[in-house]
Each structure stands twice: as structure tokens, then as C-alpha cells.
Amino acid sequence: MLSQIEGFEWDNGNINKNWKKHRVSHTECEEVFFNEPLVIGIDEKHSEAENRLYLLGRTDNGRLLFVVFTTRKEKIRVISARDMNKKERNVYYEQIEKNTENQKRG
């Protein structure tokens, strides 16, 4: 899915929203999409009007973020971004461990 993305969609409504609420810059939001490992899932609870996804990822400085986003045409529109909570960090690290084990086997 992310292989078809050509960029990000930012406007006055969303470029500074996450900074004001959670001190997450739009640059950090973008970084997590390019740093591995990534954990991506469907945000079923909030996908009524449009399909929303969540991403657990790491910024270039190692900050662990939870990002909710949608795709519009070939662009990612970030809806919300904040630091991962304890449960999300556990899921993220479990996924890293699982992927590492699978790579060792394969």
C-alpha cells in the first residue's frame, strides 16, 4: 500500500495540529513512514467516513509515535500523531521480535 504513495497532504488544518496537541512536528510524522520497523493496522473504530489506518513507528531521533492517517489518491494525510503509550510500545516491540525471529528462520 505505501509503495504507491507519492507524498503527504498538509494544509492549514492539519500541519500544526499535532504540534499544538502533542508536540509532534509534521516532519516527525513524515519520518516514521520511512524508518523501519513499522507496524500498520486498520483503525476500524474510526473508519466510518473514510478508511483510517494507524502506524507505530520511530522518528529519526528514536521517538516512538502512534500516527493515525488516511490515504487520499496517492498522498498520506496525517490525522493525529502522539507518543506511543505503554500498550502500543509493547505491540511495537513484540512485532520487531517476531520479525527478527522470522528473518532468522527464512
N, C-alpha and C positions, 0 to 999 in steps of 0.2 A: 504494500500500500504506500509506504513512504517513498518508494523508488520513483513514483510518478509525480512527486511534489516538486514544484519549481520555486518555492519561496514562501514567504509569510505575508499575511494580510494584517497590517496595522493601520489604525485610524485614530482620530482624537478620542474616540470612545473607549479604546482598549489599550493604547500604548503605555499609559501611565497608571492605569487602574491597579495593577498588581504591585507596583511600587508603593502606591499610597496605602494599600491594604496590608501587604505582606513584606514590603521592602525587597521585592524581586524585580529586577530590571528586565526590560524587553530583550536585552542582549543575553541575559542568563536564560530566559525562556527559550531562545533560539539554540543556545549552546547544547542543551540537554538532548536535542534531536540528533546531534552529530557525535555524541560521546556514548560509547558502549561500556557496559551493557545497558540495554533498555528493556523495560517491561511495559508493554502496551496492552490495554484491555478496553472493553466496551463499557461505557458509563450508562448502563441500561436505565437506571433510575431517572436520568435527566435527558434521555434521548427522544422525547416526545416530538418536539418541533423539528429537530434535525439530529442526525447521528452524532453523538458525542463520544469521545474516547478519552482515556486517561493514560498518562505516561509517568512512569517512575524512572528518573534518570539523574545524571550527575553533571554539574557545570564544569567548566574548565578548571575552576578552583576547588573542585571536590564537594561543592554544596549539593545535598540531596534534595531534589524537588519533586513535587507532585504537580503535574500540569494537566488541566482539562482543556481539550481542544476539539475543533471540528475541522473538516476539510471543505473548502468551497472552491470548486473547479480544481485547479492544481496548486492551491495555496492552503497553508495551515493558518487557522485563526485561533489564537490562544484565548480561551475564555477566562481561565483562572490559573494562578500559579502560587504555590506556597511551599514552605519546607515540609518534607515528609514527616508524618507522625510516627510513633513507635511501631504500630502495626504495619504501616507501609514500608518502613525500613526493614522490618523482618521479612516481608514478602520479597522485597528487592534483593536482600542478601541470600535468601533461600533460592531465588531464581538464578543468581550468579553461581551458587554452589552446584545447583542442578545442571546448569550449562557446562560448568567445568568438568563435572563427572561424565557427562555425555561426550565431551570432546576427548577425554582420556580413553573412553571405550571405542570411539569411532575412528 
